[in-house]
């Protein structure tokens, strides 16, 4: 791959805390499968999108580095523990700094990353979260979309990371599958608009039925 192939980096930050056990985490696994097959069947996304997965429970880790779609292997994910969302944001910033190519005098770097955060709770590492959320918002290094899933998700924390916050009322398999379908639609839409409208404002498809955009 040449240096001139501009990539659209896509980062998934997935809450794998104890409250996601059972049906929700299974739906997340299925969602990643669906996302992959959707993106692989879209020529533009296949050419430009690269995918990474960061999970957080009592700690946070990047379980799949930024990978070309055809080489992406589905990660083994399980649920348990607390919600180290602050640490996940720190990991995200480190990954973007080390994996996303910057522009230079001779060539343009990668497109601005798309980040999708899915959580059903609130950060248990609040001090670290406060620091990381401020740093991330100020750095303006990515287009971030956060989804608060279920009755216990706290949107006020997510609003401190990004203006784009979605809320879904349940953690049902149906809602989670609609979320991942929407993520794939968002990535496809972004990869198409990159060449058509370089420098245009970032756009997202309308949210899935039953989802609310938090004002």
Protein Blocks (a to p, Z undefined) as FASTA:
>chain_A
ZZklccddddddddfbfklgcjllmmmmmmmmmmmmmmmmpmklmmmpccddddddfbcc
dfbdcddfklpccdddddeddddfklmmmmmmmmmmmmmccddfkbccddddddddddfb
dcfblmlmmmmmmmmmmnopaccddddedjkbcfklmmmmpmbdcddfbfcfklmmmmmm
mmmmmmmmmmmmmmmmghiacddddddehiacdZZ
